[in-house]
Amino acid sequence: MAPEAARQAAAEATVVRRLPLTVIGGFLGAGKTTLLQHWLSHAAGQRLAILVNDFGALNLDASLIAAQSGDTFALTNGCVCCQIGDDMGRALGQVLDRGHDFDGVVIEASGVSDPWRIAQMGRADPGLCLDGVIVVLDASCALAQAQDPLLADTLLRQVRAADQLVLNHADEASAAQLQALSDWLEGVAPGVAQWPTSRAQVPLAVLSSAALTDAPRWTARHAAPGPLVTGQPSQAATAHTASLPAPAHAQQFASWSCQPQRRFASSALQAWLKAPPRGLLRLKGWVASDQASGQWLEVQFAGRQGSVRKCAAPADGAALVAIGLAQQLPTLELNSFFGDR
């Protein structure tokens, strides 16, 4: 092999660890900070770097703070909160310099900013991978905001950037208001998952693949809100349901897990992720590559975005976990594509 070809092959074989980046957007008062507080309080072993605009609004529980140094809080659960200030790039660079200390990065966008512009960092920086854009809305007044000529354009940009829509303060809205908001959102952002809730109580596995870092064994080890799987996965694909902690008590989500023994082509995985079956909200795991013995691929899908990347060999072999709304998770399609043939 020629020297240049050898260098290229070596570069392609290098496994680059990327930190998943989640962006939280939404108007002031919708509940972005409440969502962050919920996330931090139930991190369940996740080591997160949280970048916020203002510490004052975060109002962290004093028992959670281990130390403070300038514009950074170190938390007792291994997470870190950093105030962005005027230079988000600098703050993000500092996080990436300590990338080995974290499992993921979460940025809270300002109430009037376009979260998609921030999310582009996760697509452009080789140290990051975009895990998704979460937009929080106040279910009691979002439709009125959408009809306000001074607010409508900003709200539309935020909603259309979203992979997940958290309809917060749902307990303050009537059933008719919720239905009208849901119908409007389906019209401007078709297919994007909607989560009615109060106090931003959304299962972490819905929000972040960082909660599925050890998927699907994560659920057997951590007692986090909204468990996906109640026990160790078997070789065959299995499906489970669990209640979604939200005002709509009848709403549930379901999970599917599998340990495929066959090998997969990266191109086939990428093609499948470009047009996944409707009802799939999240997918994460590791499968063996068909390119060479000992080569592995990490598969991720969140909301409307999917990726396939080379990764280090997982300690326990191939494993996949998917989640979606109950009665809507496409288990037949998941079994057909990922199951052993």
C-alpha positions as CSV (number, residue, x, y, z in Angstrom):
1,M,0.0,0.0,0.0
2,A,1.3,3.5,-0.9
3,P,2.2,5.8,2.0
4,E,-0.7,8.2,1.2
5,A,-3.2,5.4,1.0
6,A,-1.9,3.9,4.2
7,R,-2.3,7.3,6.0
8,Q,-5.8,7.6,4.7
9,A,-6.7,4.1,5.8
10,A,-5.2,4.8,9.3
11,A,-7.3,8.0,9.5
12,E,-10.5,6.2,8.5
13,A,-9.8,3.5,11.1
14,T,-9.3,6.1,13.9
15,V,-12.3,6.2,16.3
16,V,-13.2,9.7,17.2
17,R,-15.2,10.1,20.4
18,R,-17.8,12.8,19.9
19,L,-19.7,14.4,22.7
20,P,-23.5,14.5,22.0
21,L,-24.8,18.1,22.0
22,T,-28.4,18.9,22.9
23,V,-29.8,22.4,22.4
24,I,-32.8,23.6,24.4
25,G,-34.8,26.5,22.9
26,G,-38.1,28.3,23.6
27,F,-39.4,31.6,24.8
28,L,-38.7,33.1,28.1
29,G,-41.0,31.6,30.7
30,A,-41.8,28.4,28.7
31,G,-39.8,26.2,31.1
32,K,-36.3,25.8,29.6
33,T,-34.6,26.3,33.0
34,T,-37.1,24.1,34.7
35,L,-36.3,21.3,32.2
36,L,-32.6,21.8,32.9
37,Q,-33.2,21.6,36.7
38,H,-35.2,18.3,36.2
39,W,-32.4,16.9,34.0
40,L,-29.7,17.8,36.5
41,S,-31.7,16.4,39.5
42,H,-32.2,13.1,37.8
43,A,-28.9,12.8,35.9
44,A,-28.6,9.2,37.1
45,G,-24.9,8.9,36.4
46,Q,-24.7,11.1,33.4
47,R,-21.8,13.7,33.5
48,L,-23.2,16.7,31.7
49,A,-21.7,20.0,30.8
50,I,-24.5,22.6,30.9
51,L,-24.0,25.9,29.2
52,V,-26.5,28.6,30.3
53,N,-27.0,32.3,29.8
54,D,-27.7,33.2,33.4
55,F,-26.9,31.4,36.6
56,G,-29.5,33.5,38.5
57,A,-32.4,31.9,36.6
58,L,-31.1,28.4,37.2
59,N,-31.6,28.4,40.9
60,L,-29.7,25.3,41.7
61,D,-30.3,23.4,44.9
62,A,-27.5,24.3,47.3
63,S,-27.0,20.6,48.1
64,L,-26.2,19.9,44.5
65,I,-23.3,22.4,44.3
66,A,-19.9,21.1,45.1
67,A,-17.9,24.2,44.3
68,Q,-18.0,27.5,42.4
69,S,-15.2,29.1,40.4
70,G,-16.0,32.3,38.5
71,D,-18.6,31.5,35.9
72,T,-18.6,27.7,36.6
73,F,-20.4,25.5,39.1
74,A,-19.1,22.0,39.8
75,L,-22.0,19.8,40.9
76,T,-21.9,16.8,43.3
77,N,-23.3,14.5,40.6
78,G,-20.3,15.0,38.3
79,C,-22.1,17.6,36.1
80,V,-20.8,21.1,35.5
81,C,-22.8,24.3,34.8
82,C,-21.0,27.1,32.9
83,Q,-22.3,30.6,32.3
84,I,-21.9,31.4,28.6
85,G,-21.5,35.1,28.8
86,D,-20.8,36.8,25.4
87,D,-18.7,34.0,23.9
88,M,-20.4,30.7,23.5
89,G,-17.6,29.4,21.3
90,R,-15.1,30.0,24.1
91,A,-17.2,28.3,26.7
92,L,-17.8,25.3,24.4
93,G,-14.1,25.1,23.6
94,Q,-13.3,24.8,27.3
95,V,-15.8,21.9,27.6
96,L,-14.3,20.2,24.6
97,D,-10.8,20.5,26.2
98,R,-12.2,18.4,29.0
99,G,-14.3,16.2,26.8
100,H,-13.2,13.0,28.6
101,D,-14.9,14.3,31.8
102,F,-18.4,14.4,30.2
103,D,-21.0,12.3,28.6
104,G,-22.8,15.1,26.9
105,V,-23.2,18.9,26.4
106,V,-26.5,20.8,26.9
107,I,-26.8,24.4,25.7
108,E,-29.8,26.5,26.9
109,A,-30.5,29.0,24.1
110,S,-31.8,32.5,24.9
111,G,-35.5,33.0,24.7
112,V,-35.3,34.9,21.4
113,S,-32.5,33.0,19.7
114,D,-32.8,30.5,16.8
115,P,-31.7,27.1,18.4
116,W,-30.9,25.7,14.9
117,R,-28.0,28.2,14.5
118,I,-26.5,27.0,17.8
119,A,-27.1,23.3,16.8
120,Q,-24.9,23.8,13.7
121,M,-22.0,23.7,16.1
122,G,-22.8,20.0,16.7
123,R,-22.7,19.4,13.0
124,A,-19.5,21.3,12.2
125,D,-17.2,20.6,15.2
126,P,-15.5,17.2,15.0
127,G,-15.6,16.9,18.8
128,L,-19.4,17.1,18.8
129,C,-22.3,15.2,17.4
130,L,-25.8,16.8,17.4
131,D,-28.1,14.8,19.6
132,G,-31.1,16.9,19.0
133,V,-32.9,20.2,19.4
134,I,-35.6,20.4,22.2
135,V,-38.0,23.3,22.1
136,V,-40.1,24.1,25.1
137,L,-43.5,25.9,24.7
138,D,-45.9,27.3,27.2
139,A,-49.0,25.2,26.3
140,S,-51.3,27.9,27.9
141,C,-50.2,30.7,25.6
142,A,-48.1,29.4,22.7
143,L,-51.0,29.8,20.2
144,A,-51.5,33.4,21.2
145,Q,-47.7,34.0,20.8
146,A,-47.9,32.4,17.3
147,Q,-50.6,34.9,16.3
148,D,-48.6,37.9,17.7
149,P,-46.8,39.6,14.7
150,L,-43.9,40.6,17.0
151,L,-43.4,37.0,18.2
152,A,-44.6,34.7,15.5
153,D,-41.5,34.6,13.3
154,T,-39.2,33.7,16.3
155,L,-41.6,31.1,17.5
156,L,-41.9,29.5,14.1
157,R,-38.1,29.3,13.7
158,Q,-37.8,27.6,17.1
159,V,-40.6,25.1,16.4
160,R,-39.3,24.2,12.9
161,A,-35.8,23.5,14.3
162,A,-37.1,21.1,16.9
163,D,-36.6,17.3,17.1
164,Q,-38.8,17.2,20.3
165,L,-41.5,19.6,21.4
166,V,-42.1,19.9,25.2
167,L,-45.6,21.4,25.8
168,N,-45.0,22.6,29.3
169,H,-47.6,24.1,31.6
170,A,-50.1,21.7,30.1
171,D,-52.0,21.6,33.4
172,E,-52.8,25.3,32.9
173,A,-54.4,24.7,29.5
174,S,-57.8,23.3,28.7
175,A,-58.2,20.1,26.6
176,A,-59.4,22.3,23.7
177,Q,-56.3,24.5,24.0
178,L,-54.0,21.5,24.0
179,Q,-55.7,20.0,21.0
180,A,-55.6,23.3,19.1
181,L,-51.9,23.7,19.9
182,S,-51.1,20.1,18.9
183,D,-52.9,20.5,15.6
184,W,-51.1,23.7,14.8
185,L,-47.7,22.2,15.7
186,E,-48.4,19.2,13.5
187,G,-49.1,21.6,10.7
188,V,-45.9,23.6,11.0
189,A,-43.6,20.8,12.2
190,P,-45.2,17.6,11.0
191,G,-44.0,14.4,12.6
192,V,-42.1,16.1,15.5
193,A,-42.9,14.4,18.8
194,Q,-45.0,16.4,21.3
195,W,-44.7,15.9,25.0
196,P,-47.5,17.5,27.1
197,T,-46.2,18.0,30.7
198,S,-46.1,20.1,33.7
199,R,-42.9,21.3,35.5
200,A,-41.0,19.9,32.4
201,Q,-41.2,16.3,33.8
202,V,-40.1,14.5,30.7
203,P,-38.2,11.2,30.8
204,L,-34.5,11.8,30.3
205,A,-34.2,9.0,27.7
206,V,-36.6,11.0,25.5
207,L,-34.5,14.1,25.8
208,S,-31.0,12.7,25.4
209,S,-29.0,9.7,24.1
210,A,-26.6,10.4,26.9
211,A,-29.2,8.7,29.1
212,L,-28.8,5.7,26.9
213,T,-25.0,5.7,27.0
214,D,-25.0,2.0,28.1
215,A,-28.2,1.1,26.3
216,P,-30.0,-1.1,26.8
217,R,-28.3,-2.1,30.0
218,W,-28.7,1.4,31.3
219,T,-32.2,0.7,32.6
220,A,-31.1,-2.3,34.6
221,R,-28.6,-0.3,36.5
222,H,-30.2,3.1,37.1
223,A,-33.5,3.9,38.7
224,A,-34.2,7.0,36.6
225,P,-37.6,8.5,35.8
226,G,-39.4,6.7,33.1
227,P,-37.5,3.3,32.9
228,L,-37.4,1.9,29.5
229,V,-36.7,-1.8,30.1
230,T,-37.4,-3.6,33.3
231,G,-34.6,-6.2,33.0
232,Q,-31.7,-7.4,31.0
233,P,-32.4,-7.7,27.2
234,S,-32.5,-11.1,25.6
235,Q,-31.1,-12.1,22.2
236,A,-34.5,-11.5,20.7
237,A,-36.1,-8.1,20.3
238,T,-38.5,-7.2,23.1
239,A,-40.9,-4.3,23.7
240,H,-42.0,-2.8,27.0
241,T,-44.1,0.2,28.0
242,A,-43.8,2.6,30.9
243,S,-46.0,5.6,32.0
244,L,-44.9,9.0,30.9
245,P,-44.9,11.4,33.9
246,A,-47.1,14.1,32.4
247,P,-50.6,15.6,32.9
248,A,-51.9,13.4,30.1
249,H,-51.7,10.3,32.4
250,A,-53.0,7.9,29.7
251,Q,-50.1,8.8,27.4
252,Q,-47.3,6.3,27.5
253,F,-44.2,5.5,25.7
254,A,-42.8,2.2,24.6
255,S,-39.3,0.8,24.2
256,W,-37.7,-2.0,22.1
257,S,-34.4,-3.6,22.5
258,C,-32.3,-6.1,20.5
259,Q,-28.8,-7.7,20.5
260,P,-28.3,-8.5,16.8
261,Q,-25.6,-11.0,16.0
262,R,-25.2,-10.3,12.3
263,R,-23.1,-7.6,10.6
264,F,-24.3,-4.4,9.0
265,A,-23.2,-2.2,6.1
266,S,-22.8,1.4,7.1
267,S,-24.5,2.5,3.8
268,A,-27.5,0.4,4.6
269,L,-27.8,1.8,8.1
270,Q,-27.5,5.4,6.8
271,A,-30.1,4.8,4.1
272,W,-32.6,3.4,6.7
273,L,-32.0,6.3,9.1
274,K,-32.8,8.8,6.3
275,A,-36.3,7.5,6.1
276,P,-37.0,5.7,9.4
277,P,-40.5,4.3,10.1
278,R,-43.0,6.8,11.6
279,G,-43.3,6.5,15.3
280,L,-39.5,6.1,16.1
281,L,-38.3,8.9,18.4
282,R,-34.9,7.6,19.5
283,L,-32.6,4.8,18.6
284,K,-29.1,4.2,20.0
285,G,-26.7,1.3,20.1
286,W,-23.8,-0.6,18.6
287,V,-23.6,-3.2,15.8
288,A,-20.8,-5.1,14.1
289,S,-19.6,-3.7,10.8
290,D,-19.5,-5.9,7.7
291,Q,-16.2,-4.2,6.6
292,A,-13.8,-6.1,8.8
293,S,-13.7,-8.4,11.7
294,G,-13.6,-6.4,15.0
295,Q,-15.0,-3.2,13.5
296,W,-18.0,-1.6,15.1
297,L,-20.5,1.1,14.3
298,E,-22.5,3.4,16.7
299,V,-26.0,4.1,15.5
300,Q,-28.0,7.1,16.7
301,F,-31.3,8.6,15.8
302,A,-33.1,11.5,17.6
303,G,-36.3,13.1,16.4
304,R,-35.4,13.7,12.8
305,Q,-31.6,13.2,12.7
306,G,-29.6,10.0,12.4
307,S,-25.9,9.1,12.3
308,V,-23.6,6.1,11.8
309,R,-20.0,6.3,13.0
310,K,-17.2,4.0,13.7
311,C,-16.7,3.3,17.4
312,A,-14.7,1.2,19.8
313,A,-15.8,-2.3,20.5
314,P,-18.5,-2.4,23.2
315,A,-17.7,-4.5,26.2
316,D,-20.9,-6.6,26.0
317,G,-21.3,-6.8,22.2
318,A,-24.0,-5.5,19.9
319,A,-27.0,-3.8,21.6
320,L,-29.8,-1.5,20.4
321,V,-32.6,0.3,22.1
322,A,-35.4,2.4,20.6
323,I,-38.2,4.4,22.1
324,G,-41.5,5.9,20.8
325,L,-45.0,6.5,21.9
326,A,-47.0,3.5,23.0
327,Q,-49.0,1.9,20.2
328,Q,-46.8,3.9,17.7
329,L,-43.3,2.4,18.1
330,P,-42.7,0.6,14.8
331,T,-41.5,-2.7,16.3
332,L,-42.3,-4.8,13.2
333,E,-40.0,-2.5,11.1
334,L,-37.3,-2.5,13.7
335,N,-37.4,-6.3,14.0
336,S,-37.4,-6.7,10.2
337,F,-34.3,-4.5,9.7
338,F,-32.2,-5.2,12.8
339,G,-33.3,-8.7,13.8
340,D,-31.2,-11.7,12.8
341,R,-32.1,-13.1,9.4
